[in-house]
Amino acid sequence: MSSVVMSSSKEADLTTAVLMYAMRCLAEGDQQALRAMNFGPKELDALTEMNLGDLYRADALRVHCLHIGLNREVFWPMLEHLRHQRASEELQRSLLVADAPLEMMQQLFGVSSREYTRWRRLLTLAPSVGRPPELSEADTHALWYAWQAQLQQQDGGSLTATDFLSLHHETGIGLRSLWALVQRWDSYGVGSPGEQAARNGR
């Protein structure tokens, strides 16, 4: 028993993809998109009669009936948006690997608890349980001075996700402990760890 193997071509892939898009636009009543693709009443009637088998048959064709043009006014902003998204996702992965807590990811990126858990599983990270460990006096001092330096660079503004990652790399302190202590300092407006110790000793 012989079988016929239909080899797809780039032309067929393009035709099939556009026809599927047009069929979806028709089903959703997106007349504006269909008009932009030059579909008139007769073409819409023909499109209504098409089925999955027709798309399979079109996949064997090596021609297409399309006129393709690049809209540069849309292309470049779209590309910039994709680059921004890619950079944001890479930054989020780096933060999670550095043990960023859920509260930090929620505040900086709006990440939900479900997304947070899913990302940690994808990155095969151990579950974060309990409070972060208390830092030694040396680590606390190192973090405070590094934090102050970052604040000066920001000219009084809030630290960004990149700033927190830089603090982690500079001090070697995990982000769970780092975030908890920085938030405490930021909330209460405390002085240096040395000043705090002096006050506590009075």
N, C-alpha and C positions, 0 to 999 in steps of 0.2 A: 504494500500500500504506500503510495507516494503522497507527500505533503508539499504544499506550496509555502515557501517562506517569504514573507513580505518584508523587505528591508526598508527601514525608515530612512529618510533623507532630511537634511536641514530644512529644505523647502516644505516637506510634509509636516515636520514638527511645528514650523511656524504657522502653517495653515490650520492644523488641528488645534493649536493653542488659541488662535484668534477666533475660530469658529466656536470653540467651547466658551470663550469669553463672551462672544456675541449671543450665544444661546442663554447664558446666565443673565446678561443684560435684558434680554427679551423676557425671561421668566420674572425678573425683578421689576420690569417696567421702566428700565432706564433708557428712555427714548433719546435723551441728550447724547449719551455715549454712542448709541447706534447711529444717530444722525452724523456724529463726528467721524464715524467710520464709513460714511456714505451708504448706509443701508436705507433703501427706500421701501415703499409698501410692497412691491413685488418680491424684493429680497427677504423681507420679513416673513411674508407668506411661505416662501421656500424654506426659510430657516425653521419655521414652525413644524414643517414636515420631517425635518432631519431627526435621526435617532443615533444611538450609539454605534450601530452597524455602519452608518454612513461615515462617522468619524474614523472608524477602523479602516474603511475603504480609502478614505482620503489620506490615511497614513502611508499608503503605498505609492502615492503620487510623488513625482519629482518636480512639480511646478507649483506655483502659488498665484493667487489672484489678488495680491495685496500690494498696496503702494505704501512703503514704509518711509517715514521721515523722523528725524530727531528734533525734538523741541528743546533747544539749549536752555531756554529760560526755566524750564522745569527740570532738565537733566542735572544741572550743576547744583541747585539747591537740594535736590534729592540725594545726590552723591555726598554732599556735605553732611546731610542729616544721617546718612548711613555711616559715615566716618565717625560722627559724634556718638552714635549709638554703639558702634564697635569699641571705641575708646572707653565709653562708660562701662560696658560689660567687662572689658579687660581689667579696668580699675576695680570693679566690684569683685571679680574673682581674686585679684591680688589681696584685697581687704579681707575676704573670707578666709583665704589661706593663712593670713596673719591673725586669725581668730577674732575677727570683728564681731561684736555682739549684735543681737537682733535690734536693739534700741538704736544703735548707731546706723545700721543699714536702713531702718525705717526713717530716721530723721534726715539722713543725707540723700537717700534715693527713693523713699516711699515704698520700700520692699515690704511685702506682707509676710506674715509668719509662715504661710504655706510656701511662698517663693524661697524664703530663707532656708527652710528645711530641705526643700528640693535641691537647691544649689549645693548645700553642704553634702547631701547624699551623692550628687553628681561628682563632686570633688573628692569623694571618699574621705570626708573629714569626720573625726570623732565627735559625738554629740557634746555640746557645751552644757555642763551641768554644774549648778551651784554658783556661788559668788566667786569672782576672780580672786586669785591669791593676793595677799598684801605684799607691797613692794618693800624691799630693804631701804634703809635710810639713804644709801648711796644711789640707788636707782631712783628714789623719789627726788633727790636733789638734781640728778642728771635730767630727769624728765621736766622738772620745773623750769630749769634754765633753758632747755631746748624749746619748751612751750612758749616761754617769754620771747625768745628770739623769733619764733614763728609769728607771734602776735605783732611784733614790731614790723615785720615784713608786710603783714596784712594791714598795717596802719589802723589798728583798732577794729578791723572787721572780723567776722567769724572765720574760723579755720575751715578749709575745704577738705574733701575726702583725700585729695593728694597731699595736703599738709599733714593729716593724721598718718598717712602711710610713710611720709618722710620722717615723722617723729618716731615711728616704729623702727625704721631702718637705722636711724641715728642712735637710738637708745637700746635697741634690741629687746624692748619690752612688748609683750603681746598686747594686741589691741583691746582685749577685754579689760585688762588691768589699766591700760593707758587711758581708755575712754572713760572709765569709771572715775579715775582720779582727776582728769582734766575737767569733766563735768562738775565734779565737786568744787574744784577751785573756781571754775567759771560762775557757778551759782552763788557761792558765798563770798566771792571777791577777796579771798585770803591772800596774805603776803607770802613770802618765800617760806619753805619748810623750816629754815633756821629761825625766822621771826615767829612762826607758829610754836616751835619748841620753846622759845624764850617766853612767850605769853603763857604757855601751859605750865612753865616752871614757877610762875609767880604765885 
